[in-house]
Amino acid sequence: MSNAYARTLFSIAAGFNILAGLPLLVATQPVAQLMGLQITPTAGLFIQITMIVVLMFGWAYWMISRDPVRYRPYIVLGIALKILVVAVISSHWLAG
């Protein structure tokens, strides 16, 4: 992977994570209503914790986009996170 490609890829990934995480973190109830979700206080807590993790990975992706060689270990963390998220969502989807 060339540095230019990595910079572009991880800049886009950082932007996506920020755009996905920030609204649900700062305006959980209004955004949930727009999505047709009913949020209990406990669910709201876990949504906000999850969005903090999403934002932190966005920050890690931004750091990778600035210096892909220096932050190469973060790439492995990002891959592991994506695989785990897909595994959890798939298992719930398959369970019905």
PDB file as gemmi writes it, atoms N, CA and C in Angstrom:
CRYST1    1.000    1.000    1.000  90.00  90.00  90.00 P 1                      
ATOM      1  N   MET A   1       0.864  -1.166   0.000  1.00  0.00           N  
ATOM      2  CA  MET A   1       0.000   0.000   0.000  1.00  0.00           C  
ATOM      3  C   MET A   1       0.911   1.230   0.000  1.00  0.00           C  
ATOM      4  N   SER A   2       0.714   2.105  -0.970  1.00  0.00           N  
ATOM      5  CA  SER A   2       1.524   3.323  -1.034  1.00  0.00           C  
ATOM      6  C   SER A   2       1.075   4.309   0.040  1.00  0.00           C  
ATOM      7  N   ASN A   3       1.983   5.207   0.406  1.00  0.00           N  
ATOM      8  CA  ASN A   3       1.642   6.205   1.419  1.00  0.00           C  
ATOM      9  C   ASN A   3       0.494   7.094   0.966  1.00  0.00           C  
ATOM     10  N   ALA A   4       0.471   7.461  -0.317  1.00  0.00           N  
ATOM     11  CA  ALA A   4      -0.606   8.324  -0.820  1.00  0.00           C  
ATOM     12  C   ALA A   4      -1.953   7.613  -0.709  1.00  0.00           C  
ATOM     13  N   TYR A   5      -1.979   6.329  -1.070  1.00  0.00           N  
ATOM     14  CA  TYR A   5      -3.219   5.553  -0.973  1.00  0.00           C  
ATOM     15  C   TYR A   5      -3.652   5.425   0.482  1.00  0.00           C  
ATOM     16  N   ALA A   6      -2.701   5.118   1.365  1.00  0.00           N  
ATOM     17  CA  ALA A   6      -3.015   4.967   2.791  1.00  0.00           C  
ATOM     18  C   ALA A   6      -3.533   6.275   3.366  1.00  0.00           C  
ATOM     19  N   ARG A   7      -2.926   7.384   2.986  1.00  0.00           N  
ATOM     20  CA  ARG A   7      -3.376   8.686   3.492  1.00  0.00           C  
ATOM     21  C   ARG A   7      -4.820   8.961   3.077  1.00  0.00           C  
ATOM     22  N   THR A   8      -5.132   8.683   1.820  1.00  0.00           N  
ATOM     23  CA  THR A   8      -6.496   8.911   1.333  1.00  0.00           C  
ATOM     24  C   THR A   8      -7.484   7.967   2.008  1.00  0.00           C  
ATOM     25  N   LEU A   9      -7.154   6.688   2.032  1.00  0.00           N  
ATOM     26  CA  LEU A   9      -8.040   5.681   2.622  1.00  0.00           C  
ATOM     27  C   LEU A   9      -8.355   5.998   4.079  1.00  0.00           C  
ATOM     28  N   PHE A  10      -7.330   6.302   4.860  1.00  0.00           N  
ATOM     29  CA  PHE A  10      -7.553   6.520   6.286  1.00  0.00           C  
ATOM     30  C   PHE A  10      -8.125   7.901   6.588  1.00  0.00           C  
ATOM     31  N   SER A  11      -7.935   8.865   5.697  1.00  0.00           N  
ATOM     32  CA  SER A  11      -8.630  10.152   5.854  1.00  0.00           C  
ATOM     33  C   SER A  11     -10.131   9.953   5.689  1.00  0.00           C  
ATOM     34  N   ILE A  12     -10.512   9.169   4.690  1.00  0.00           N  
ATOM     35  CA  ILE A  12     -11.933   8.869   4.465  1.00  0.00           C  
ATOM     36  C   ILE A  12     -12.494   8.070   5.643  1.00  0.00           C  
ATOM     37  N   ALA A  13     -11.740   7.082   6.121  1.00  0.00           N  
ATOM     38  CA  ALA A  13     -12.191   6.275   7.265  1.00  0.00           C  
ATOM     39  C   ALA A  13     -12.373   7.142   8.502  1.00  0.00           C  
ATOM     40  N   ALA A  14     -11.447   8.072   8.727  1.00  0.00           N  
ATOM     41  CA  ALA A  14     -11.559   8.969   9.882  1.00  0.00           C  
ATOM     42  C   ALA A  14     -12.811   9.825   9.768  1.00  0.00           C  
ATOM     43  N   GLY A  15     -13.038  10.390   8.588  1.00  0.00           N  
ATOM     44  CA  GLY A  15     -14.231  11.213   8.381  1.00  0.00           C  
ATOM     45  C   GLY A  15     -15.508  10.427   8.593  1.00  0.00           C  
ATOM     46  N   PHE A  16     -15.546   9.193   8.085  1.00  0.00           N  
ATOM     47  CA  PHE A  16     -16.727   8.355   8.261  1.00  0.00           C  
ATOM     48  C   PHE A  16     -17.000   8.099   9.738  1.00  0.00           C  
ATOM     49  N   ASN A  17     -15.962   7.731  10.480  1.00  0.00           N  
ATOM     50  CA  ASN A  17     -16.156   7.443  11.905  1.00  0.00           C  
ATOM     51  C   ASN A  17     -16.642   8.676  12.661  1.00  0.00           C  
ATOM     52  N   ILE A  18     -16.095   9.826  12.334  1.00  0.00           N  
ATOM     53  CA  ILE A  18     -16.519  11.054  13.008  1.00  0.00           C  
ATOM     54  C   ILE A  18     -17.970  11.374  12.659  1.00  0.00           C  
ATOM     55  N   LEU A  19     -18.317  11.261  11.381  1.00  0.00           N  
ATOM     56  CA  LEU A  19     -19.700  11.542  10.973  1.00  0.00           C  
ATOM     57  C   LEU A  19     -20.686  10.517  11.528  1.00  0.00           C  
ATOM     58  N   ALA A  20     -20.246   9.286  11.729  1.00  0.00           N  
ATOM     59  CA  ALA A  20     -21.123   8.256  12.289  1.00  0.00           C  
ATOM     60  C   ALA A  20     -21.235   8.368  13.799  1.00  0.00           C  
ATOM     61  N   GLY A  21     -20.146   8.704  14.473  1.00  0.00           N  
ATOM     62  CA  GLY A  21     -20.130   8.684  15.926  1.00  0.00           C  
ATOM     63  C   GLY A  21     -20.607   9.941  16.610  1.00  0.00           C  
ATOM     64  N   LEU A  22     -20.273  11.091  16.061  1.00  0.00           N  
ATOM     65  CA  LEU A  22     -20.561  12.350  16.749  1.00  0.00           C  
ATOM     66  C   LEU A  22     -22.052  12.623  16.949  1.00  0.00           C  
ATOM     67  N   PRO A  23     -22.897  12.452  15.928  1.00  0.00           N  
ATOM     68  CA  PRO A  23     -24.325  12.741  16.150  1.00  0.00           C  
ATOM     69  C   PRO A  23     -24.953  11.890  17.251  1.00  0.00           C  
ATOM     70  N   LEU A  24     -24.658  10.604  17.269  1.00  0.00           N  
ATOM     71  CA  LEU A  24     -25.241   9.737  18.297  1.00  0.00           C  
ATOM     72  C   LEU A  24     -24.638   9.979  19.672  1.00  0.00           C  
ATOM     73  N   LEU A  25     -23.448  10.552  19.724  1.00  0.00           N  
ATOM     74  CA  LEU A  25     -22.851  10.860  21.021  1.00  0.00           C  
ATOM     75  C   LEU A  25     -23.450  12.127  21.613  1.00  0.00           C  
ATOM     76  N   VAL A  26     -23.563  13.182  20.813  1.00  0.00           N  
ATOM     77  CA  VAL A  26     -23.981  14.481  21.360  1.00  0.00           C  
ATOM     78  C   VAL A  26     -25.489  14.696  21.333  1.00  0.00           C  
ATOM     79  N   ALA A  27     -26.202  13.943  20.503  1.00  0.00           N  
ATOM     80  CA  ALA A  27     -27.659  14.110  20.408  1.00  0.00           C  
ATOM     81  C   ALA A  27     -28.317  12.744  20.287  1.00  0.00           C  
ATOM     82  N   THR A  28     -28.093  11.902  21.274  1.00  0.00           N  
ATOM     83  CA  THR A  28     -28.534  10.510  21.206  1.00  0.00           C  
ATOM     84  C   THR A  28     -30.029  10.385  20.953  1.00  0.00           C  
ATOM     85  N   GLN A  29     -30.846  11.031  21.774  1.00  0.00           N  
ATOM     86  CA  GLN A  29     -32.303  10.886  21.640  1.00  0.00           C  
ATOM     87  C   GLN A  29     -32.833  11.423  20.307  1.00  0.00           C  
ATOM     88  N   PRO A  30     -32.494  12.651  19.899  1.00  0.00           N  
ATOM     89  CA  PRO A  30     -33.014  13.151  18.619  1.00  0.00           C  
ATOM     90  C   PRO A  30     -32.578  12.305  17.421  1.00  0.00           C  
ATOM     91  N   VAL A  31     -31.325  11.877  17.407  1.00  0.00           N  
ATOM     92  CA  VAL A  31     -30.843  11.058  16.294  1.00  0.00           C  
ATOM     93  C   VAL A  31     -31.525   9.695  16.313  1.00  0.00           C  
ATOM     94  N   ALA A  32     -31.707   9.124  17.496  1.00  0.00           N  
ATOM     95  CA  ALA A  32     -32.400   7.838  17.608  1.00  0.00           C  
ATOM     96  C   ALA A  32     -33.830   7.952  17.099  1.00  0.00           C  
ATOM     97  N   GLN A  33     -34.504   9.055  17.421  1.00  0.00           N  
ATOM     98  CA  GLN A  33     -35.871   9.257  16.933  1.00  0.00           C  
ATOM     99  C   GLN A  33     -35.896   9.350  15.414  1.00  0.00           C  
ATOM    100  N   LEU A  34     -34.916  10.038  14.828  1.00  0.00           N  
ATOM    101  CA  LEU A  34     -34.834  10.113  13.366  1.00  0.00           C  
ATOM    102  C   LEU A  34     -34.642   8.732  12.744  1.00  0.00           C  
ATOM    103  N   MET A  35     -33.981   7.853  13.485  1.00  0.00           N  
ATOM    104  CA  MET A  35     -33.733   6.494  13.003  1.00  0.00           C  
ATOM    105  C   MET A  35     -34.873   5.542  13.355  1.00  0.00           C  
ATOM    106  N   GLY A  36     -35.882   6.036  14.070  1.00  0.00           N  
ATOM    107  CA  GLY A  36     -37.011   5.206  14.457  1.00  0.00           C  
ATOM    108  C   GLY A  36     -36.711   4.276  15.620  1.00  0.00           C  
ATOM    109  N   LEU A  37     -35.757   4.647  16.464  1.00  0.00           N  
ATOM    110  CA  LEU A  37     -35.375   3.810  17.602  1.00  0.00           C  
ATOM    111  C   LEU A  37     -35.932   4.375  18.896  1.00  0.00           C  
ATOM    112  N   GLN A  38     -36.323   3.484  19.799  1.00  0.00           N  
ATOM    113  CA  GLN A  38     -36.720   3.893  21.139  1.00  0.00           C  
ATOM    114  C   GLN A  38     -35.567   3.538  22.068  1.00  0.00           C  
ATOM    115  N   ILE A  39     -35.043   4.550  22.742  1.00  0.00           N  
ATOM    116  CA  ILE A  39     -33.844   4.370  23.549  1.00  0.00           C  
ATOM    117  C   ILE A  39     -34.189   4.443  25.030  1.00  0.00           C  
ATOM    118  N   THR A  40     -33.871   3.383  25.756  1.00  0.00           N  
ATOM    119  CA  THR A  40     -33.995   3.405  27.216  1.00  0.00           C  
ATOM    120  C   THR A  40     -32.745   4.093  27.775  1.00  0.00           C  
ATOM    121  N   PRO A  41     -32.797   4.541  29.031  1.00  0.00           N  
ATOM    122  CA  PRO A  41     -31.598   5.167  29.606  1.00  0.00           C  
ATOM    123  C   PRO A  41     -30.361   4.260  29.562  1.00  0.00           C  
ATOM    124  N   THR A  42     -30.556   2.979  29.828  1.00  0.00           N  
ATOM    125  CA  THR A  42     -29.417   2.054  29.794  1.00  0.00           C  
ATOM    126  C   THR A  42     -28.883   1.900  28.374  1.00  0.00           C  
ATOM    127  N   ALA A  43     -29.786   1.762  27.411  1.00  0.00           N  
ATOM    128  CA  ALA A  43     -29.355   1.650  26.017  1.00  0.00           C  
ATOM    129  C   ALA A  43     -28.635   2.921  25.583  1.00  0.00           C  
ATOM    130  N   GLY A  44     -29.132   4.077  26.032  1.00  0.00           N  
ATOM    131  CA  GLY A  44     -28.483   5.349  25.707  1.00  0.00           C  
ATOM    132  C   GLY A  44     -27.054   5.394  26.211  1.00  0.00           C  
ATOM    133  N   LEU A  45     -26.841   4.876  27.411  1.00  0.00           N  
ATOM    134  CA  LEU A  45     -25.493   4.820  27.981  1.00  0.00           C  
ATOM    135  C   LEU A  45     -24.571   3.996  27.095  1.00  0.00           C  
ATOM    136  N   PHE A  46     -25.028   2.809  26.696  1.00  0.00           N  
ATOM    137  CA  PHE A  46     -24.177   1.941  25.887  1.00  0.00           C  
ATOM    138  C   PHE A  46     -23.985   2.484  24.472  1.00  0.00           C  
ATOM    139  N   ILE A  47     -24.985   3.166  23.938  1.00  0.00           N  
ATOM    140  CA  ILE A  47     -24.818   3.815  22.633  1.00  0.00           C  
ATOM    141  C   ILE A  47     -23.732   4.875  22.724  1.00  0.00           C  
ATOM    142  N   GLN A  48     -23.775   5.687  23.780  1.00  0.00           N  
ATOM    143  CA  GLN A  48     -22.771   6.742  23.919  1.00  0.00           C  
ATOM    144  C   GLN A  48     -21.373   6.168  24.138  1.00  0.00           C  
ATOM    145  N   ILE A  49     -21.257   5.111  24.916  1.00  0.00           N  
ATOM    146  CA  ILE A  49     -19.947   4.470  25.106  1.00  0.00           C  
ATOM    147  C   ILE A  49     -19.432   3.936  23.768  1.00  0.00           C  
ATOM    148  N   THR A  50     -20.315   3.302  23.005  1.00  0.00           N  
ATOM    149  CA  THR A  50     -19.929   2.777  21.698  1.00  0.00           C  
ATOM    150  C   THR A  50     -19.491   3.901  20.768  1.00  0.00           C  
ATOM    151  N   MET A  51     -20.205   5.013  20.793  1.00  0.00           N  
ATOM    152  CA  MET A  51     -19.851   6.133  19.919  1.00  0.00           C  
ATOM    153  C   MET A  51     -18.517   6.761  20.314  1.00  0.00           C  
ATOM    154  N   ILE A  52     -18.180   6.723  21.593  1.00  0.00           N  
ATOM    155  CA  ILE A  52     -16.859   7.193  22.021  1.00  0.00           C  
ATOM    156  C   ILE A  52     -15.777   6.311  21.403  1.00  0.00           C  
ATOM    157  N   VAL A  53     -16.002   5.000  21.400  1.00  0.00           N  
ATOM    158  CA  VAL A  53     -15.039   4.083  20.787  1.00  0.00           C  
ATOM    159  C   VAL A  53     -14.944   4.351  19.283  1.00  0.00           C  
ATOM    160  N   VAL A  54     -16.078   4.557  18.627  1.00  0.00           N  
ATOM    161  CA  VAL A  54     -16.086   4.868  17.194  1.00  0.00           C  
ATOM    162  C   VAL A  54     -15.279   6.138  16.925  1.00  0.00           C  
ATOM    163  N   LEU A  55     -15.481   7.166  17.734  1.00  0.00           N  
ATOM    164  CA  LEU A  55     -14.738   8.416  17.561  1.00  0.00           C  
ATOM    165  C   LEU A  55     -13.242   8.228  17.816  1.00  0.00           C  
ATOM    166  N   MET A  56     -12.897   7.435  18.809  1.00  0.00           N  
ATOM    167  CA  MET A  56     -11.477   7.206  19.087  1.00  0.00           C  
ATOM    168  C   MET A  56     -10.803   6.452  17.938  1.00  0.00           C  
ATOM    169  N   PHE A  57     -11.520   5.517  17.332  1.00  0.00           N  
ATOM    170  CA  PHE A  57     -10.955   4.858  16.156  1.00  0.00           C  
ATOM    171  C   PHE A  57     -10.872   5.829  14.989  1.00  0.00           C  
ATOM    172  N   GLY A  58     -11.808   6.762  14.892  1.00  0.00           N  
ATOM    173  CA  GLY A  58     -11.702   7.817  13.884  1.00  0.00           C  
ATOM    174  C   GLY A  58     -10.439   8.633  14.075  1.00  0.00           C  
ATOM    175  N   TRP A  59     -10.129   8.935  15.324  1.00  0.00           N  
ATOM    176  CA  TRP A  59      -8.900   9.675  15.624  1.00  0.00           C  
ATOM    177  C   TRP A  59      -7.671   8.839  15.244  1.00  0.00           C  
ATOM    178  N   ALA A  60      -7.707   7.546  15.560  1.00  0.00           N  
ATOM    179  CA  ALA A  60      -6.589   6.667  15.191  1.00  0.00           C  
ATOM    180  C   ALA A  60      -6.427   6.625  13.673  1.00  0.00           C  
ATOM    181  N   TYR A  61      -7.544   6.541  12.936  1.00  0.00           N  
ATOM    182  CA  TYR A  61      -7.469   6.542  11.474  1.00  0.00           C  
ATOM    183  C   TYR A  61      -6.895   7.863  10.965  1.00  0.00           C  
ATOM    184  N   TRP A  62      -7.262   8.971  11.605  1.00  0.00           N  
ATOM    185  CA  TRP A  62      -6.716  10.270  11.205  1.00  0.00           C  
ATOM    186  C   TRP A  62      -5.202  10.291  11.434  1.00  0.00           C  
ATOM    187  N   MET A  63      -4.759   9.737  12.571  1.00  0.00           N  
ATOM    188  CA  MET A  63      -3.317   9.682  12.848  1.00  0.00           C  
ATOM    189  C   MET A  63      -2.601   8.834  11.794  1.00  0.00           C  
ATOM    190  N   ILE A  64      -3.192   7.709  11.410  1.00  0.00           N  
ATOM    191  CA  ILE A  64      -2.616   6.873  10.356  1.00  0.00           C  
ATOM    192  C   ILE A  64      -2.530   7.664   9.057  1.00  0.00           C  
ATOM    193  N   SER A  65      -3.576   8.431   8.753  1.00  0.00           N  
ATOM    194  CA  SER A  65      -3.579   9.191   7.497  1.00  0.00           C  
ATOM    195  C   SER A  65      -2.475  10.243   7.466  1.00  0.00           C  
ATOM    196  N   ARG A  66      -2.039  10.719   8.609  1.00  0.00           N  
ATOM    197  CA  ARG A  66      -0.958  11.714   8.677  1.00  0.00           C  
ATOM    198  C   ARG A  66       0.411  11.057   8.535  1.00  0.00           C  
ATOM    199  N   ASP A  67       0.576   9.845   9.079  1.00  0.00           N  
ATOM    200  CA  ASP A  67       1.878   9.170   9.048  1.00  0.00           C  
ATOM    201  C   ASP A  67       1.665   7.654   9.081  1.00  0.00           C  
ATOM    202  N   PRO A  68       1.378   7.054   7.908  1.00  0.00           N  
ATOM    203  CA  PRO A  68       1.049   5.623   7.857  1.00  0.00           C  
ATOM    204  C   PRO A  68       2.155   4.701   8.380  1.00  0.00           C  
ATOM    205  N   VAL A  69       3.397   5.084   8.214  1.00  0.00           N  
ATOM    206  CA  VAL A  69       4.494   4.227   8.667  1.00  0.00           C  
ATOM    207  C   VAL A  69       4.576   4.236  10.194  1.00  0.00           C  
ATOM    208  N   ARG A  70       4.535   5.411  10.774  1.00  0.00           N  
ATOM    209  CA  ARG A  70       4.651   5.528  12.235  1.00  0.00           C  
ATOM    210  C   ARG A  70       3.499   4.832  12.958  1.00  0.00           C  
ATOM    211  N   TYR A  71       2.282   4.961  12.409  1.00  0.00           N  
ATOM    212  CA  TYR A  71       1.101   4.422  13.089  1.00  0.00           C  
ATOM    213  C   TYR A  71       0.626   3.099  12.484  1.00  0.00           C  
ATOM    214  N   ARG A  72       1.528   2.386  11.842  1.00  0.00           N  
ATOM    215  CA  ARG A  72       1.186   1.096  11.233  1.00  0.00           C  
ATOM    216  C   ARG A  72       0.519   0.127  12.209  1.00  0.00           C  
ATOM    217  N   PRO A  73       0.942   0.034  13.482  1.00  0.00           N  
ATOM    218  CA  PRO A  73       0.269  -0.892  14.410  1.00  0.00           C  
ATOM    219  C   PRO A  73      -1.223  -0.588  14.583  1.00  0.00           C  
ATOM    220  N   TYR A  74      -1.617   0.660  14.415  1.00  0.00           N  
ATOM    221  CA  TYR A  74      -3.034   1.007  14.540  1.00  0.00           C  
ATOM    222  C   TYR A  74      -3.859   0.410  13.404  1.00  0.00           C  
ATOM    223  N   ILE A  75      -3.212   0.172  12.268  1.00  0.00           N  
ATOM    224  CA  ILE A  75      -3.919  -0.437  11.140  1.00  0.00           C  
ATOM    225  C   ILE A  75      -4.407  -1.829  11.540  1.00  0.00           C  
ATOM    226  N   VAL A  76      -3.556  -2.585  12.224  1.00  0.00           N  
ATOM    227  CA  VAL A  76      -3.934  -3.932  12.684  1.00  0.00           C  
ATOM    228  C   VAL A  76      -5.113  -3.848  13.651  1.00  0.00           C  
ATOM    229  N   LEU A  77      -5.097  -2.865  14.549  1.00  0.00           N  
ATOM    230  CA  LEU A  77      -6.225  -2.693  15.474  1.00  0.00           C  
ATOM    231  C   LEU A  77      -7.514  -2.393  14.709  1.00  0.00           C  
ATOM    232  N   GLY A  78      -7.421  -1.549  13.694  1.00  0.00           N  
ATOM    233  CA  GLY A  78      -8.600  -1.223  12.888  1.00  0.00           C  
ATOM    234  C   GLY A  78      -9.159  -2.443  12.178  1.00  0.00           C  
ATOM    235  N   ILE A  79      -8.269  -3.263  11.621  1.00  0.00           N  
ATOM    236  CA  ILE A  79      -8.707  -4.487  10.946  1.00  0.00           C  
ATOM    237  C   ILE A  79      -9.382  -5.427  11.940  1.00  0.00           C  
ATOM    238  N   ALA A  80      -8.766  -5.600  13.099  1.00  0.00           N  
ATOM    239  CA  ALA A  80      -9.341  -6.481  14.121  1.00  0.00           C  
ATOM    240  C   ALA A  80     -10.714  -5.981  14.554  1.00  0.00           C  
ATOM    241  N   LEU A  81     -10.839  -4.682  14.760  1.00  0.00           N  
ATOM    242  CA  LEU A  81     -12.128  -4.113  15.162  1.00  0.00           C  
ATOM    243  C   LEU A  81     -13.195  -4.372  14.104  1.00  0.00           C  
ATOM    244  N   LYS A  82     -12.870  -4.132  12.840  1.00  0.00           N  
ATOM    245  CA  LYS A  82     -13.848  -4.344  11.767  1.00  0.00           C  
ATOM    246  C   LYS A  82     -14.291  -5.806  11.724  1.00  0.00           C  
ATOM    247  N   ILE A  83     -13.353  -6.722  11.844  1.00  0.00           N  
ATOM    248  CA  ILE A  83     -13.691  -8.150  11.822  1.00  0.00           C  
ATOM    249  C   ILE A  83     -14.598  -8.507  12.999  1.00  0.00           C  
ATOM    250  N   LEU A  84     -14.272  -8.010  14.181  1.00  0.00           N  
ATOM    251  CA  LEU A  84     -15.089  -8.313  15.365  1.00  0.00           C  
ATOM    252  C   LEU A  84     -16.488  -7.720  15.258  1.00  0.00           C  
ATOM    253  N   VAL A  85     -16.600  -6.504  14.750  1.00  0.00           N  
ATOM    254  CA  VAL A  85     -17.918  -5.880  14.589  1.00  0.00           C  
ATOM    255  C   VAL A  85     -18.763  -6.690  13.608  1.00  0.00           C  
ATOM    256  N   VAL A  86     -18.172  -7.078  12.487  1.00  0.00           N  
ATOM    257  CA  VAL A  86     -18.908  -7.886  11.506  1.00  0.00           C  
ATOM    258  C   VAL A  86     -19.318  -9.224  12.120  1.00  0.00           C  
ATOM    259  N   ALA A  87     -18.451  -9.844  12.898  1.00  0.00           N  
ATOM    260  CA  ALA A  87     -18.774 -11.127  13.533  1.00  0.00           C  
ATOM    261  C   ALA A  87     -19.936 -10.984  14.510  1.00  0.00           C  
ATOM    262  N   VAL A  88     -19.923  -9.943  15.327  1.00  0.00           N  
ATOM    263  CA  VAL A  88     -21.003  -9.744  16.307  1.00  0.00           C  
ATOM    264  C   VAL A  88     -22.322  -9.454  15.600  1.00  0.00           C  
ATOM    265  N   ILE A  89     -22.299  -8.544  14.634  1.00  0.00           N  
ATOM    266  CA  ILE A  89     -23.536  -8.209  13.916  1.00  0.00           C  
ATOM    267  C   ILE A  89     -24.061  -9.429  13.171  1.00  0.00           C  
ATOM    268  N   SER A  90     -23.177 -10.168  12.515  1.00  0.00           N  
ATOM    269  CA  SER A  90     -23.602 -11.364  11.774  1.00  0.00           C  
ATOM    270  C   SER A  90     -24.209 -12.411  12.693  1.00  0.00           C  
ATOM    271  N   SER A  91     -23.612 -12.612  13.853  1.00  0.00           N  
ATOM    272  CA  SER A  91     -24.154 -13.621  14.768  1.00  0.00           C  
ATOM    273  C   SER A  91     -25.543 -13.232  15.261  1.00  0.00           C  
ATOM    274  N   HIS A  92     -25.757 -11.956  15.535  1.00  0.00           N  
ATOM    275  CA  HIS A  92     -27.093 -11.510  15.955  1.00  0.00           C  
ATOM    276  C   HIS A  92     -28.090 -11.626  14.804  1.00  0.00           C  
ATOM    277  N   TRP A  93     -27.655 -11.275  13.609  1.00  0.00           N  
ATOM    278  CA  TRP A  93     -28.535 -11.349  12.446  1.00  0.00           C  
ATOM    279  C   TRP A  93     -28.924 -12.799  12.164  1.00  0.00           C  
ATOM    280  N   LEU A  94     -27.967 -13.698  12.232  1.00  0.00           N  
ATOM    281  CA  LEU A  94     -28.257 -15.111  11.982  1.00  0.00           C  
ATOM    282  C   LEU A  94     -29.139 -15.722  13.072  1.00  0.00           C  
ATOM    283  N   ALA A  95     -29.002 -15.224  14.300  1.00  0.00           N  
ATOM    284  CA  ALA A  95     -29.821 -15.731  15.405  1.00  0.00           C  
ATOM    285  C   ALA A  95     -31.257 -15.236  15.319  1.00  0.00           C  
ATOM    286  N   GLY A  96     -31.480 -14.239  14.501  1.00  0.00           N  
ATOM    287  CA  GLY A  96     -32.837 -13.718  14.309  1.00  0.00           C  
ATOM    288  C   GLY A  96     -33.112 -12.597  15.221  1.00  0.00           C  
TER     289      GLY A  96                                                      
END                                                                             
